[in-house]
């Protein structure tokens, strides 16, 4: 299916961990991407957001143990 004919195109923003670039619409391989994020600014903060989520999950895990 051609990109222009997709009735529900992915409009998310992604952070490419290999290149350090933010991508939108045209994207690289999924293995290199974090996202989707709702906007470009959030995608630019992808690594920071991932660290915050990891710290929160680690704290929650510690409460179980």
Backbone torsions as a table, in degrees:
resi	resn	phi	psi	omega
1	UNK	NA	131.0	179.4
2	UNK	-69.9	145.0	-177.8
3	UNK	-53.1	-43.8	-177.1
4	UNK	-65.7	-19.8	-177.8
5	UNK	-97.5	1.1	178.9
6	UNK	-72.0	118.9	-177.7
7	UNK	-72.5	-16.9	-179.6
8	UNK	-134.3	66.3	-178.1
9	UNK	-66.0	147.8	177.5
10	UNK	-72.8	117.7	-178.0
11	UNK	-103.4	10.2	-178.9
12	UNK	-70.7	163.2	176.5
13	UNK	-107.2	143.7	-175.4
14	UNK	-131.5	151.8	174.2
15	UNK	-109.1	125.8	-179.8
16	UNK	-90.1	113.1	-177.3
17	UNK	-71.3	-21.0	179.6
18	UNK	-80.3	-41.7	-175.4
19	UNK	-101.6	-19.3	-176.1
20	UNK	77.9	12.1	-178.4
21	UNK	-99.8	153.8	173.0
22	UNK	-91.7	137.1	-177.8
23	UNK	-125.2	147.4	-179.1
24	UNK	-147.5	133.3	-178.2
25	UNK	68.8	-72.6	176.1
26	UNK	-84.7	117.0	-174.6
27	UNK	-123.6	157.9	176.2
28	UNK	-81.2	-170.0	178.7
29	UNK	-60.5	140.6	-176.9
30	UNK	-58.4	-33.4	-177.3
31	UNK	-62.4	-22.7	-178.4
32	UNK	-94.5	0.7	-170.3
33	UNK	-112.9	144.1	167.1
34	UNK	-111.3	135.2	179.1
35	UNK	140.8	-174.4	14.0
36	UNK	-84.4	154.0	174.2
37	UNK	-115.1	154.5	-174.8
38	UNK	-72.9	-19.7	-177.5
39	UNK	-153.7	168.7	-177.1
40	UNK	-62.6	-41.3	-178.4
41	UNK	-60.9	-42.3	178.0
42	UNK	-64.7	-41.4	178.6
43	UNK	-62.5	-36.7	178.0
44	UNK	-65.6	-24.7	178.9
45	UNK	-95.4	14.2	-172.4
46	UNK	-53.2	-45.6	-178.1
47	UNK	-67.3	-38.9	177.0
48	UNK	-64.7	-43.7	178.1
49	UNK	-62.1	-42.8	178.8
50	UNK	-62.0	-41.7	177.8
51	UNK	-63.4	-43.5	179.0
52	UNK	-60.7	-44.3	-179.6
53	UNK	-65.4	-38.0	179.1
54	UNK	-66.4	-44.5	177.8
55	UNK	-59.4	-43.1	179.7
56	UNK	-63.5	-45.5	179.9
57	UNK	-64.0	-40.5	178.0
58	UNK	-62.9	-40.9	178.9
59	UNK	-65.3	-41.3	178.0
60	UNK	-64.7	-39.8	178.3
61	UNK	-64.4	-39.6	-179.2
62	UNK	-63.6	-32.6	177.9
63	UNK	-66.1	-28.8	179.4
64	UNK	-75.1	-30.0	-171.4
65	UNK	-90.6	NA	NA
